[in-house]
Amino acid sequence: MNRDHEEFWSALPEKVIHPVRVPVVEALRWIDEPLSAIEIVDVLDGFVSMWEAAHHLRALQALGVVKLVPADHDEGKRNDSFAEQFRLTRRDGTGREGHEPA
């Protein structure tokens, strides 16, 4: 495990260490852009259900690990809890806010 990876995980609350939350967080780190529960299921190749992904994204939001990205309703995106997109609040485990897309 590289040092950045160790620092990232050591800076997160213990409640993040969970068999579903860890892959969800890793998917968000790997893709490095906002993802919905639907997209998490695709990235994890069905490892989690859509319901599990949505539930754990909300739990991670409550822990301050992810934040909801405001929806752009002009793009015709579905307005439901499975389509809501989240991004990590900390990119590197230091507590700094994640970057916004250019």
N, C-alpha and C positions, 0 to 999 in steps of 0.2 A: 504494500500500500504506500503511495507516495505521500510526501509531507503535506501538500495542499489538501489532499483527501482526508488525512488524519485531522488536520486543523479544522476543516469544514465540519466534520462530524463531531469533534470534541466541543465545538462551540454551540451545538444544538441541544435543546432540552432532552433529557433521558426518555421522555414519553414518545419521542420520534422513533426510537428503536423498536420497531414492530415489523412482523413479517410482510405486511402490505405497505406500510408507510415508507420503509427504506427503498423498495423498488420505485415507488412513486416519486420520491425525492431525487433518486438517481436519474430517473427519466427526465425530470425537469432540469437537472444539471446538465445532462448529456445533450438534450435538444436545445437548451439555452434560449427558449422563447416560451411565451405563454401557451399552456396546454389545457384542454378541457378533459373531463372524465372520459369522454368518447375517445379523444386522442391518446390519453394515457393507456386505455385498453389496447389500442392499435400498437403503440410503441412497445408495450410489454407483451405483445403477441398473445393476448387473451389470458395472461397469468392472473389477472384480477377481473372481476365483473365490473360492469359500468356502475352498478350500485356501490360496490366496494370502493371503487376509485372516487366517486362523488363523496361518499361518506368520509373517507380518509383525507381528501382534499379539504373538506370542511374542518376536520379535526386538526389538520396541520395549520389551517388558517387561525383557528382558536389558539393554537400554540405560538402564533406569530412567525411561523416558518414560511408560509406562502401568503400571498395577498391576491384578492380578486382583481382582475383587470377589467376596467369598465368596458361594457359591450358597445360595439359600434353597430347599432341597429340598421344603419343605412346599407350595410353589406348583406342584408337578408339572412343573418345568422338566426338560428332557432333561439327562442327566449325560454330556456328551461334550465334546470339545475345541472343537467348532464352536459350542456353546451357552454356553461360559464367557464371562462378561462382563468387560470391561476399562474402566477410566476413566483419564484423564490424571492423572499425578501432579503436574503443574504446570499451573495454569490460565492464568497470565499470563507465563510465561517467567522469573519471578524466583526460582524454586526453592521457592516456597511450595506446600504440599500443596493438592490440589484439594479443593473442598468436598464434604461428604457430603450426600446428599439429606435433606431435613427429614422 
